[in-house]
Amino acid sequence: MESFKARVKQGVDFVLDFTEFIISWMNKTTRGALKRLAGFNPLWNQNVDMVVNKDGQPRTKEEFLANIKKTVEGTAIEKFFKDDPKFIEKLAEKAAALGESEDSAICKEDIFAKTAQVTLHQQVLYCDDSSSMKDSNKCEHRWTAQNELINRIARVTTRILPEGEGVYLRYISQTIEHSDSLKFEEIPRAIQTLKPSGNTPIGTNLKTKILEPLVYSKLPYGLKRPILISVITDGAPTKSVEKESTFVEAIEECGDRLEKNGLPRQSVKFLIGQVGTAEDAKNFLSQLRNNTKIEDVVFVATLGEQF
């Protein structure tokens, strides 16, 4: 039987191009509410890619900038940058600077456009640190797998961010200092002292640790970028500390408050994936995947098959 570590490596490699999840998600939601939002139509199909890159691979800052502008033009994302046009220019400058580096693969043709779409979102990683995440659990190295996944996701999404922009890192139970806007090289230091312990109040702390400080406190005018919250977990909520419905209720409330303040519900989106093979996690994620109330803002990744 293939070892868990081998499956972890396979899964992490699969997630290296994290943007593929976003593309699948956008394709999915296009058939739902996103399609009803004027102009908010994903560009990630072969025909549009051929239009965006009709002159071949972009090689200059100006071409990169034009590529990004085409990517967001007329979408809900665009409104977040009307008051800060330099953000996109800085993004393009960084991408152009990668042209001769070992990381230039993420700036190739359509891959760059996909990466740009993701990096225009504020990235928040919401990770599981419950006791079941210990590496010894069922011979699955869940904690190690999650740390690898954090690093690989962050690597892709931070490479072409302007200076001062980075990934926000949050854990369900524990609080770590200096975990806002982390650069890629700062992430290992931020997570190295953590040990898994405690329960999984995933919905309660989604609200208190992420939605209240990063979203609600900034409404109605302070939300400068759309937010993508990537949730990694190995299990369902701990029933002794919160209802199973708390997580979904937090997501629904987020959408309601965004709309109340004149913003699309899709201004905050959620990508959710499983580490390990726990049945309760599979059931929990299956319920999320089939919940029509949140389907426009939630994509449940099939990480369980890979990890």
N, C-alpha and C positions, 0 to 999 in steps of 0.2 A: 504494500500500500504506500502511496506517495506520502512522504513525511509532511508534517504540518509546516515545518520551516520551508520546505520546497514550495508548498502551496502559497505560503506567505510571500515568498520571493516572486512567484508567478503573479500573485495578486497585485503586489506593489508595482511591478513592471507594467501591469495592465493599467494601473491608475496613473502612471507617469504622465501620460497626456490627459490630465484631469479635465481638460476642456471638452473631451469627447462626451463626458457625462452631461455637460451643460448643453451641448448640441442636441443630444438625445432628448434632454428635458425640454428645450425650446421647441423641438419638433413636436413633442408630445403636447405641450400646452398650446401650440398654435392651433390645434384642433379644438381647443376649448376657449377659455376666456381671453387669452392673449390675442387670438385672431380677431376678437371683437374690439380690441383696442386699436383705434385708427393708427396705422403705420407700424404697429409693434409686431412685425413679422420677422421671424428669424431668417438670417441670410445664409444659414449653413446648409445649402444644397449645391449640387454640382453646377447647375446653371448659373446661379448667382456668383459662386466662386470664380467661374470663368469670366464673368463680367468685372468683378472686383480686380482680378489679376490679369486682365486682358493684355497688358503690356509686359507680362512676365513678372519674375520676382522683384519686388521693390528693392532698390539699392541705396536710396538717399533718404535723408530725413524728410524731405518734402513728399516723396512717394509713400513713405510710411505714414506720415500724417494724413495724406489723402486717403490711404487705406483705412485708417481708423475712423476718419470722418464718414466714409461711406458705410462703415460697419454700424455706426450709431445713428446716422442721419434719419430723422423722422421717427425714431423710436422713443419709448418712455425714458430710456437712459439719457437721451440727449438733454432733457430739461435740467438734469443735475449739473451740467457743465456750462450753462449759459452765463453764469456769473464767475466762472473760473476757466476761461478758454485756455489759459497757459498750462493747465493740468494735462490736457491732451497733447499739447506741443512737447512738454517735457517727456511724456510717455514715448512719443515718436523719437525724440532725441536719444533716449536710452536704448530704444530698439535699434536705431541706426548704429549706435556705438557697439552693439553686439555683433555687427556684421562680420568682423574678422576674428571673433572669439570662439572658444570651444562650445559656447552655448548658442551659437547662431542657428542651430536647428530649429529653435522655437520661433525664429523669425522667417522661416521659409514659407513663401507663398500663402496658402490658405491657413497654415498653422499659425502664422502671425495674427491674422485677423481673428481667429478663434481665441488665441491667448489674449489679445487686446480686449475682446468682449468680456472675458473673465476678469482681467485686471482692472477694468473700469468699475467693478464692484468692490466695495470694501469687504475684504475677506475676514471672516470670523470662523475659527475652528473651535468647536464645542466637543470636548473629548470626555470619555468615560474613565473615571479613576476609582470605580467601586472595587471592592475586594475580589470580586469574581474575575477581574482583569489580570490577576497575578499570573505570571508566566507558567507556573506549575499546574494551573487549573486544567484538568483533563488532558494533560500533555500538550496543551496549546499555548504557544508563546504570544498571548494576546497583547500584553503590554509592549513587548518588543515590536510586534506587528503594527500596533497603533503608532508608536514612535517613528517607525519607518514611513508609515503612511503620512504622518504629519510633515515629515521632512520632504517627502516627494511632492506632496501637494503644494507646500510652501515654495519649493524650488521653482515649480512651473509658474506659480501666480505672482511671485515677487521679482522675477528677473528683469522685467521692463517697467517696474514702478519708479516714479520720480523719487528723488531724495526725500526722506521724511515720511514716506508712505510704506506701510507694511501690513503684516497679518496680526490680527487680534487673536490671542489664545486664551481660552477659558476651559476649565474643567468643571464637571458636574458638582463635585463635593468640595474639593480643596480650592483655595485661592492662592495664586502665585503673584508675586510682586513684579512690576515692570513687564507686564505682558501685553501692552498696547503697542500697536504699530511696529511689530518686530521685523527686523531684517532677517533674511534667510539664515545668516551666520549667527544670529542671536538666539535662534530657537533651541539648539541643543543645550545651551547653558540654562535656558529657562525651564527645561523639563528634566534636567539631569538629577535633581534632588527629590523628585516626586516618587512616592510609593503608592500603589493602589490600596485603598482601604475605604470602608464605609458602604453606604447604600447608594441608590440610584434615583434621587429626586429630580429626574431629568426635565420635567415640565415646570416644576416650581422654580428651579434655578435658571431655566431658560429665560424666564421672565425677570428674575431679580438680578442675574449676572450679565445678561445680554440685552434684552429688549428694553428694560427700563433705562439703563445708563446710555446705551448706544443708539436707541431709537426714540423712545417716548420723551426723554429729556431734551431732545433736539427739535421736536415738533413745535410749531408747524414749519419753521423756516431754516432750521439748522441742519437738516439732513442733506448733506452736500453730495453724497454718492449713494446709489442703491447698494444694498447689503446682501451678501451671500453667506448664509450660515451653514457650514458643513458640520453635520452631527455624526460622530463615530461612537458606536456603543456595542456592547456584547450581550445586552439583556434588555428586559422590559423594566418599567418603573418599579421601584420597591413598594409593594402594596401597603406596607406598614407606615410609610411616610407620605404617600400621595396616591390619589386615584389614578387609574390608568388613563382616564380621559383628560387629565391635567395638561399633558403635553399638547394635545390637539386643541384644547380650549385656549392655550396660550398663543398658538398660531392663529386661531380664528380672531382672537382679540387684537392681535397685531394688525391684521388686515382691516378690521373695523376702525381702529384708531388712525391708520394711515388714510383711509377714505374720508374719515371725519375731518381730517386736516388737508384735504384736497390732493392727496397723493394716490397713485394706483396701488392696489394691494400687492402687486408684483414688485414694488419698491424694495421689499424684503422677501427673499426667497430662501428655501431650505433644501439642502441636499443631505440625505440620511443614508448611512450605510452601516453594515454589521461587521464586526470583527469576531471571529470564532464561529462555533456551530451550535450555540445554545438554542433549543427549541422555543423558549419563551421569547427570545429576541426575534426569531423568524416569524412567530405569530404576531408580535407587536408591529413589526415592519410591514407584514402583510395587511394588517388592519389599516395602517397609515396609507399604504399604496392604494387601497380600495376605498378610501374615504373621499367621497365626491365633494365634501365641503371645503377641503383644502387642496384639491388636486391641481388648482391653478398656480399654487406657490410652492408645492412640495414635489420633489423627485426622489424616490427611494431607489438607491443604487443596489444592484444585486451583488454586493461585496461578499455576501455569505458564500456564494459559489466559488469565489476566488480566495477567500481567507479562511 
